[in-house]
């Protein structure tokens, strides 16, 4: 008897902006993050979840600290929380995934999120 594969995603969209938001919302909730953003090289927000002002600040910081290796202990804090930044490439361009807050699983969640964001950006 064959089992029918189940869809693990509860929400899906063909529109990249909506798909990115769904991805970030899921990751933010799962990782208990205060904010999560994707920015381009100039710090322009591509997608974000969290308080608007915090997301704008986090987005502006992402390319500055994401372009070079910065030890996690040397990254500034924002709103009293630690930030984490990951780089990714899609369609020949660099993007930055930045998170504020989170628990011990933050690194694993960011790696999973980076893969999802990369897939979404590359599909369009």
C-alpha positions in Angstrom: 0.0 0.0 0.0 1.5 3.3 -1.1 1.4 6.3 1.2 0.3 9.6 -0.2 2.9 12.3 0.3 1.7 15.1 2.5 2.5 18.8 1.9 4.5 20.1 4.9 3.8 23.7 4.1 0.6 25.1 5.4 0.7 28.2 3.3 2.1 28.5 -0.2 2.2 31.3 -2.8 3.4 31.6 -6.4 4.2 35.3 -5.8 7.7 35.7 -4.5 7.0 38.6 -2.1 4.2 36.6 -0.4 6.2 33.4 -0.4 9.1 35.2 1.3 6.8 36.6 3.9 5.4 33.2 4.7 8.9 31.8 5.0 10.0 34.5 7.3 6.8 34.4 9.4 7.3 30.6 9.9 10.9 30.9 10.8 10.3 33.8 13.2 7.6 31.9 15.0 9.6 28.7 15.1 12.8 30.4 16.3 11.1 32.9 18.7 12.9 35.7 16.9 12.0 39.4 17.5 12.6 40.3 13.8 13.8 38.6 10.6 14.7 40.4 7.4 16.1 39.8 3.9 17.9 42.8 2.4 19.8 43.5 -0.8 23.4 44.8 -1.0 22.3 48.4 -0.2 20.3 47.4 2.9 16.9 47.8 1.1 14.4 45.5 2.7 13.3 42.7 0.3 11.1 41.1 3.0 10.7 41.5 6.7 8.7 40.4 9.7 8.7 42.2 13.1 8.3 45.8 14.2 8.8 48.1 11.2 11.4 50.3 12.8 13.4 47.4 14.1 13.3 45.7 10.7 14.6 48.9 9.0 17.5 49.2 11.5 18.3 45.5 11.2 18.1 45.7 7.4 20.5 48.6 7.3 23.0 46.8 9.5 22.9 43.5 7.6 25.1 44.4 4.6 27.5 46.4 6.6 28.3 43.5 8.9 27.5 40.7 6.4 30.1 41.7 3.8 33.0 40.8 6.0 33.4 38.2 8.7 32.4 39.6 12.0 32.6 37.4 15.1 29.2 37.0 16.7 30.6 38.6 19.9 31.6 41.7 17.9 28.2 42.3 16.4 26.2 45.1 17.9 23.0 44.5 19.8 19.7 46.0 18.8 16.8 46.5 21.1 18.9 44.6 23.7 19.0 41.4 21.6 21.7 39.7 19.7 21.7 39.8 15.9 22.8 37.1 13.5 23.5 37.6 9.8 23.8 35.2 7.0 24.7 35.9 3.3 23.1 34.2 0.4 23.3 34.4 -3.4 20.4 34.2 -5.8 20.2 35.2 -9.4 23.8 36.4 -9.4 23.2 38.8 -6.5 24.0 38.9 -2.8 21.4 39.1 -0.2 21.5 39.2 3.6 19.3 37.3 6.0 19.4 39.0 9.5 17.7 38.0 12.7 17.2 39.6 16.0 16.9 37.5 19.1 16.1 33.8 19.2 17.1 30.9 21.3 19.6 28.1 21.0 18.1 26.8 17.8 18.6 30.1 16.0 21.5 29.0 13.9 19.7 25.9 12.6 16.6 27.9 11.8 18.6 30.5 10.0 20.3 27.9 7.8 16.9 26.4 7.0 15.5 29.9 6.3 18.5 30.8 4.1 17.8 27.7 1.9 14.1 28.6 1.6 14.8 32.2 0.8 17.4 31.2 -1.8 14.9 28.8 -3.4 12.2 31.4 -3.5 14.4 34.2 -5.0 15.9 31.8 -7.5 12.5 30.6 -8.7 11.5 34.1 -9.9 
